[in-house]
Amino acid sequence: MPAESGERIHCRLDELLEAREMTLTELSRRVGVSLVNLSILKNDRARAIRFSTLAAVCEVLDCQVGELLVVADPG
């Protein structure tokens, strides 16, 4: 059975945070999104993300959506 397309999306939040020497707690404070919700996103467990949240995360991390969310290899 093929994987749902959402299961192939990988969030690179941990890598971007490390590169910017920022904690998830600091990102949560600056974006205004709960630490729990950002943790779900970071751990690839999110089923959806609001465009406003996506835009806010990208703005704070100074990145593009394609740097944050990538399509993972199926294998």
Secondary structure, DSSP 8 states (H G I E B T S, - for coil): ----GGGGEEE-HHHHHHHTT--HHHHHHHHT--HHHHHHHHTT--S---HHHHHHHHHHHT--HHHHEEE----
